[in-house]
Amino acid sequence: MKFPLPRPTRRPLLAAAALAALAALSPGALAVAPTGLPAPEKGLNLLVVGIDSRKGVTEEEKERFHLGGKGCDCTDVMMLVHVSAANDRVEVVGLPRDSLASFRAGHVDRRTGKTHAAHQSKINGAWAEGGSAFTVETVESMTGLPVHRYLEIDFRRFMDTVDRVDGGVPICTEQPLKDPSTGIDLQPGTKRVAGGEALQYVRSRKADGQMDFGRIRKQQKFVVNTLRRLHDGILDDPARLKALADTLRGTAAAERGISTAELLTLAAHLRDLPPERTEFTTVPVRGFNPDIEGVGSTLAWDEEGAAKVFGRLAEDLPLPAAGAVAPSEIPAAVYRPARGSSLICP
């Protein structure tokens, strides 16, 4: 089913994966809500992860939206969101799930209770082994940045949140997009989607030859267009905002999990941020590592390029320009920051 496209809007756009939650909260609640949101001198870092979990998904939904199989209980999506200290910029850096990570010795596996020796793994295995706490620790170790707050979203919560956006969220493609793994089948143009089809879109990585890098760009594009839709009346309806926020935020405890009160504060800080002041990219990647027994194929970050990206964020500066980072051995992984305004569907 296709929905009519929204009227063009020039209202400000918040831009980061976690900021979907911020836009969904009523700024009016600030008068009564306590807050403990950190205000670091060099800006706030928020880690947003998407969990590959089918918990709460019905059998009918699994069949309809190609969600069969067993979830890996790992992080399929990892976005590091940097909000400048002046609240006048947002940078979002995607961390590919197959990035090679070195896990320290001594951490306890939450599934088995066993203590691990030091070993290599894909970065998305940090959540499977140690939950939110070990995920935060791993990202801090690999980026050199402190993670001040954390937000995680699973399949059920993602679909239910999108379904609360009346009329759906726009997705768009210039070329046909068909992925047998997720079941997505799009013709060129723009259409509105509800939660299930939205999940198919953001999970798709086999339709355009761009692998996980194309999927990260789809996810970032979806974030921008979701936030744009929230400005079409939802922000002005406190009841709808609160319902959407409750759905997205959930109730699960997490290491440094961002609270509703903190989301409200951040929403107020960023309410007037235009899309031109937001930027999305993927961490610079050099190429593929040789296969590792028990781990498989992994990605090697471009250490020099990654240091430039995270070094700039550490100093609360904008992302380095595309030309400042050496080309990747993987064409799809070329480092190229994109303004949020360039990701809005027509």
C-alpha positions as CSV (number, residue, x, y, z in Angstrom):
1,M,0.0,0.0,0.0
2,K,1.3,3.4,-0.9
3,F,0.7,6.4,1.2
4,P,0.5,10.0,-0.1
5,L,3.8,11.9,0.4
6,P,4.0,14.6,3.1
7,R,3.9,18.3,2.2
8,P,7.4,19.8,2.1
9,T,8.5,21.1,5.4
10,R,11.3,23.4,6.5
11,R,10.9,22.7,10.2
12,P,14.2,21.8,12.0
13,L,15.3,18.2,11.9
14,L,17.1,16.3,14.6
15,A,19.6,14.0,13.1
16,A,20.9,10.9,14.8
17,A,19.6,7.4,15.3
18,A,18.8,7.9,18.9
19,L,17.2,11.2,18.4
20,A,14.1,9.6,17.1
21,A,13.4,9.0,20.7
22,L,14.2,12.7,21.5
23,A,11.8,14.0,18.9
24,A,9.1,11.8,20.3
25,L,9.1,13.4,23.7
26,S,7.2,16.5,24.8
27,P,9.5,19.4,25.6
28,G,6.8,20.7,27.9
29,A,7.6,17.8,30.3
30,L,10.9,19.5,31.1
31,A,9.2,21.6,33.7
32,V,8.5,18.6,35.9
33,A,11.1,16.0,34.8
34,P,14.4,15.7,36.7
35,T,17.4,15.3,34.5
36,G,21.0,14.1,34.9
37,L,22.1,14.5,31.3
38,P,25.9,14.9,31.2
39,A,27.3,18.1,29.6
40,P,30.9,17.2,28.7
41,E,33.1,20.1,27.7
42,K,33.9,18.2,24.4
43,G,30.4,17.1,23.6
44,L,28.1,14.2,24.4
45,N,28.6,10.7,22.9
46,L,25.6,8.4,22.6
47,L,25.9,4.8,21.4
48,V,22.8,3.5,19.6
49,V,22.5,-0.2,18.8
50,G,20.0,-2.4,17.0
51,I,19.7,-5.9,18.4
52,D,19.0,-8.9,16.1
53,S,16.4,-10.4,18.3
54,R,13.0,-11.9,17.3
55,K,11.6,-11.8,20.8
56,G,8.0,-10.8,20.6
57,V,7.7,-11.2,16.8
58,T,4.8,-13.3,15.8
59,E,5.1,-16.3,13.5
60,E,2.9,-14.5,10.9
61,E,5.3,-11.5,11.0
62,K,8.3,-13.8,10.7
63,E,6.9,-15.3,7.5
64,R,5.5,-12.0,6.0
65,F,8.7,-10.0,6.6
66,H,11.3,-12.7,6.1
67,L,12.3,-12.9,9.7
68,G,12.7,-16.6,9.9
69,G,15.7,-18.3,11.5
70,K,17.2,-17.7,14.9
71,G,18.4,-14.3,15.9
72,C,22.0,-13.9,16.7
73,D,21.3,-11.8,19.8
74,C,24.1,-9.5,18.6
75,T,24.2,-5.9,17.5
76,D,23.4,-5.7,13.8
77,V,23.4,-1.9,14.0
78,M,25.9,0.3,15.8
79,M,25.9,4.1,15.5
80,L,28.0,6.4,17.6
81,V,26.3,9.8,17.9
82,H,28.3,12.9,18.8
83,V,26.3,16.0,20.0
84,S,28.5,19.1,20.1
85,A,28.9,20.8,23.4
86,A,27.2,23.9,21.9
87,N,24.3,21.7,20.7
88,D,24.9,23.1,17.2
89,R,26.1,20.0,15.4
90,V,25.4,16.2,15.4
91,E,27.8,13.7,13.8
92,V,26.8,10.0,13.4
93,V,29.4,7.3,12.7
94,G,28.3,3.8,11.7
95,L,30.4,1.0,13.1
96,P,30.1,-2.1,10.7
97,R,29.1,-5.2,12.6
98,D,31.9,-7.3,11.1
99,S,34.7,-5.0,12.3
100,L,37.5,-7.0,14.0
101,A,37.7,-6.4,17.7
102,S,40.0,-7.7,20.4
103,F,38.2,-8.6,23.6
104,R,40.1,-8.4,26.8
105,A,40.8,-11.3,29.2
106,G,38.7,-11.6,32.3
107,H,35.2,-10.7,31.1
108,V,32.4,-13.0,32.1
109,D,30.1,-14.4,29.4
110,R,26.6,-13.5,30.3
111,R,25.2,-16.6,28.5
112,T,27.4,-19.2,30.2
113,G,28.9,-17.5,33.3
114,K,32.4,-18.6,32.1
115,T,35.4,-16.2,32.3
116,H,37.0,-15.6,28.9
117,A,40.6,-15.4,27.9
118,A,41.6,-12.6,25.6
119,H,40.4,-13.4,22.1
120,Q,39.4,-11.8,18.8
121,S,35.8,-11.4,17.6
122,K,33.6,-9.3,15.5
123,I,32.5,-6.2,17.2
124,N,28.8,-7.3,17.2
125,G,29.8,-10.2,19.4
126,A,30.4,-7.9,22.4
127,W,26.7,-7.6,23.2
128,A,26.2,-11.4,22.8
129,E,29.1,-12.1,25.3
130,G,28.7,-9.3,27.8
131,G,25.5,-7.3,27.0
132,S,25.4,-3.5,27.1
133,A,28.2,-3.0,29.5
134,F,30.7,-5.0,27.4
135,T,29.5,-3.3,24.2
136,V,30.1,0.1,25.7
137,E,33.5,-0.9,26.9
138,T,34.5,-2.4,23.5
139,V,33.4,0.7,21.6
140,E,35.3,3.0,24.0
141,S,38.4,0.8,23.6
142,M,38.2,0.8,19.7
143,T,37.3,4.5,19.3
144,G,39.2,6.1,22.2
145,L,36.0,8.1,23.0
146,P,33.9,8.0,26.1
147,V,30.4,6.7,25.7
148,H,28.2,8.8,27.9
149,R,24.8,7.3,27.2
150,Y,23.4,4.2,25.5
151,L,20.2,3.2,23.7
152,E,19.3,-0.2,22.2
153,I,16.3,-1.2,20.0
154,D,15.2,-4.7,19.0
155,F,13.1,-5.8,16.0
156,R,9.8,-5.7,18.0
157,R,10.4,-2.2,19.3
158,F,11.5,-0.9,15.9
159,M,8.4,-2.1,14.1
160,D,6.1,-0.9,16.8
161,T,7.7,2.5,16.9
162,V,7.5,3.0,13.1
163,D,3.8,1.8,13.2
164,R,3.1,4.8,15.6
165,V,4.0,7.2,12.8
166,D,0.6,7.7,11.1
167,G,0.9,7.2,7.3
168,G,4.3,5.6,7.5
169,V,7.9,6.7,6.8
170,P,9.3,7.6,3.3
171,I,11.9,5.3,1.8
172,C,13.3,6.0,-1.6
173,T,15.7,4.4,-4.2
174,E,17.0,5.5,-7.6
175,Q,17.4,1.9,-8.8
176,P,15.2,-1.2,-8.3
177,L,15.9,-2.7,-4.9
178,K,15.2,-6.4,-4.5
179,D,16.7,-8.5,-1.7
180,P,15.7,-12.2,-1.5
181,S,17.0,-12.4,2.1
182,T,14.8,-9.7,3.6
183,G,12.0,-9.9,0.9
184,I,12.2,-6.1,0.1
185,D,11.2,-5.4,-3.5
186,L,11.2,-1.7,-4.4
187,Q,10.9,0.1,-7.7
188,P,12.6,3.5,-8.3
189,G,10.9,6.3,-6.5
190,T,9.5,7.1,-3.0
191,K,6.9,5.2,-1.0
192,R,5.8,5.2,2.6
193,V,6.2,2.1,4.7
194,A,5.0,0.8,8.1
195,G,7.1,-1.1,10.6
196,G,7.5,-4.5,9.0
197,E,8.5,-3.2,5.6
198,A,10.7,-0.6,7.2
199,L,12.5,-3.4,9.0
200,Q,13.0,-5.2,5.7
201,Y,14.5,-2.0,4.2
202,V,17.0,-1.3,7.0
203,R,18.1,-4.9,7.2
204,S,18.7,-5.2,3.4
205,R,22.3,-5.7,2.4
206,K,22.2,-8.0,-0.7
207,A,20.2,-5.9,-3.2
208,D,22.7,-3.3,-4.3
209,G,26.1,-4.9,-4.1
210,Q,27.1,-2.5,-1.3
211,M,27.1,-5.2,1.5
212,D,26.9,-3.9,5.0
213,F,28.1,-0.5,4.0
214,G,25.0,0.0,1.8
215,R,22.8,-1.2,4.7
216,I,24.4,1.3,7.1
217,R,23.6,4.1,4.6
218,K,20.0,2.9,4.3
219,Q,19.7,2.9,8.1
220,Q,21.0,6.4,8.3
221,K,18.7,7.6,5.5
222,F,15.8,6.0,7.3
223,V,16.6,7.8,10.5
224,V,16.6,11.2,8.8
225,N,13.3,10.5,7.0
226,T,11.7,9.2,10.2
227,L,12.7,12.4,12.1
228,R,11.3,14.5,9.2
229,R,7.9,12.7,9.5
230,L,7.8,13.4,13.3
231,H,7.6,17.1,12.4
232,D,4.3,16.5,10.5
233,G,2.0,17.0,13.5
234,I,3.4,14.4,15.9
235,L,5.6,16.9,17.7
236,D,2.6,19.0,18.5
237,D,0.6,16.2,20.0
238,P,1.8,15.3,23.6
239,A,-0.1,12.1,23.8
240,R,1.2,10.7,20.5
241,L,4.7,11.8,21.4
242,K,4.6,10.1,24.7
243,A,3.2,6.9,23.3
244,L,5.9,6.8,20.6
245,A,8.6,7.5,23.1
246,D,7.5,4.8,25.5
247,T,7.5,2.3,22.6
248,L,11.0,3.2,21.4
249,R,12.6,3.6,24.8
250,G,11.2,0.5,26.4
251,T,11.9,-0.5,30.0
252,A,15.0,-2.6,29.8
253,A,17.9,-1.7,32.0
254,A,21.3,-1.0,30.3
255,E,24.8,0.2,31.1
256,R,24.6,4.0,31.0
257,G,21.1,3.7,29.4
258,I,19.7,7.1,28.6
259,S,16.6,7.9,30.6
260,T,13.4,9.6,29.5
261,A,14.2,12.7,31.5
262,E,17.6,12.9,29.7
263,L,16.0,12.4,26.3
264,L,13.7,15.3,27.1
265,T,16.6,17.5,27.9
266,L,18.5,16.6,24.8
267,A,15.3,17.1,22.7
268,A,15.0,20.6,24.0
269,H,18.6,21.4,23.3
270,L,18.4,20.2,19.7
271,R,14.9,21.2,18.7
272,D,16.1,24.0,16.4
273,L,19.0,22.1,14.8
274,P,18.6,22.1,11.0
275,P,19.5,19.1,8.9
276,E,22.4,21.0,7.3
277,R,24.1,20.8,10.7
278,T,24.1,17.0,10.9
279,E,26.5,14.6,9.2
280,F,26.5,10.8,8.7
281,T,29.3,8.5,7.8
282,T,30.9,5.1,8.3
283,V,34.2,4.6,10.1
284,P,37.1,4.4,7.6
285,V,37.8,0.8,6.6
286,R,41.0,-0.4,5.0
287,G,39.8,-3.8,3.7
288,F,39.1,-7.4,4.7
289,N,41.3,-9.4,7.1
290,P,42.3,-13.0,6.4
291,D,39.7,-15.4,7.8
292,I,40.2,-16.2,11.5
293,E,39.2,-19.6,12.8
294,G,36.1,-19.4,14.9
295,V,35.5,-15.8,13.8
296,G,35.3,-15.9,10.0
297,S,35.6,-12.9,7.7
298,T,36.2,-9.5,9.4
299,L,36.8,-5.9,8.5
300,A,40.0,-4.0,9.3
301,W,39.5,-0.4,10.1
302,D,41.9,2.1,8.5
303,E,43.7,3.0,11.7
304,E,45.0,6.3,10.5
305,G,41.6,7.3,9.0
306,A,39.7,6.1,12.1
307,A,42.1,8.1,14.3
308,K,41.3,11.2,12.3
309,V,37.6,10.7,12.6
310,F,37.5,9.9,16.4
311,G,40.2,12.5,17.1
312,R,38.1,15.2,15.6
313,L,35.1,14.1,17.7
314,A,37.3,14.0,20.8
315,E,38.0,17.7,20.2
316,D,34.4,18.4,19.5
317,L,35.1,19.3,15.9
318,P,33.3,18.4,12.6
319,L,34.1,15.2,10.8
320,P,37.2,15.3,8.5
321,A,36.4,15.9,4.8
322,A,36.2,12.9,2.5
323,G,39.6,13.7,0.9
324,A,41.4,13.6,4.3
325,V,41.0,9.9,4.5
326,A,42.9,7.4,2.2
327,P,40.7,5.4,-0.2
328,S,39.5,2.0,1.0
329,E,40.4,-1.3,-0.6
330,I,36.7,-1.9,-0.7
331,P,34.9,0.4,-3.1
332,A,31.6,0.3,-1.2
333,A,33.5,1.4,2.0
334,V,34.8,4.7,0.7
335,Y,34.7,7.3,3.5
336,R,32.2,10.0,2.5
337,P,30.3,12.0,5.1
338,A,26.8,13.1,4.0
339,R,24.7,16.0,5.4
340,G,21.4,15.0,6.8
341,S,19.7,17.3,4.3
342,S,21.1,15.2,1.4
343,L,19.4,12.0,2.7
344,I,15.8,13.3,2.7
345,C,13.6,11.4,0.3
346,P,11.9,13.7,-2.4
